[in-house]
């Protein structure tokens, strides 16, 4: 791959998981079911009150957010034989799926998540076709789509994450590191390799501490290896740090309703990346991310939130002042022109089928 793969006017490439989410609700408290003196032998079963089957995956979630904001991102990831309807949905929401590898003998990854009344969650993830994501050649994708402005390397098969990071380094393409859920699987050396040289590093507060513990690095050392470190803080908003500069913090706007926290962080990333490409100041980019995250919080399903440009600008002005909305207005599409509602994703074939991958 040559440096021509990078173009400051190019598109955002999102490399990461594509999955179907099975979202369940537990009306009680998960924490109350845990016995402190029996944590070495946990055996729990929850009778849930509802099930939603939705489209998801970190890569796809971020790409849809960018698509709704009018940025036509390129999605790079692997999906299974059950992906045709999902692919059509992604394209209808402004996502270029040229970089998606279809693996006909496997199923698209599955995310199974139970959320309790206190918004605590227990989740499992089956990788399926995602295990083949390392076979995708970024140079080949960019030869078809045009050069990249930035590549977000999100949680995916670890081999794919390593390959994508090295491809960006060799080609001189700025990249954002978002290891998130895969931090639990990676060792400290792998994590340090994945984040080193990133223009942006995304974590939530828990992932931040996990990254520091596993790598043995101090926060100052991490900041010496990345451009900016963005840490989402849930209801407390977001903090952006850069070496030698005071941290920047902003709170989220108030939500109109509280539906489901799944995918909120992905929506924030999409909004922040959009603001970065639009060359907004870092605080303004964070506020775009916070508002898109709030929209995701107000809907069940990671991609089911309603996006209306006029209402988005109204809420930006309401939460952060007229100047915040004025800075974003020139970049938003006049109207959405793409879908933000739809039927839940089909459950697809059972992952217990003999053709499903058994990897972890």
Buried (B, 14 or more C-beta within 10 A) or exposed (E): BEEEBBBEEBBBBBBBBBBBBBBBBBEEEBEEEEEEEEEEEEEEEBEBEEEBBBBBBBBBBBBBBBBBBBBBBBBBBBBBBBBEBBBEBBBBBBBBBEBBBBBEEBBBBBBBBBBBEEEEBBBEBBBBBBBBBBEBBBEEBBEEBEBBBBBBBBBBBBEBBBBBBBBBBBBEBBBBBBBBBBBEEBEBEBBBBBBBBBBBBBBBEEBBEBBBEBBEBEBEEBBEBBBBBBBBBBEEBBBBBBBEEEEBBBBBBEBEEEBBBBBBBBBBBBBBBBBBBBEBEBBBBBBBBBBBBBBBBBBBBBBBBEBBBEEBBEBBBBBBEEEBBEBBBEBBBEEBEBBBEBEBBEEBBEBEEEEBBEEE
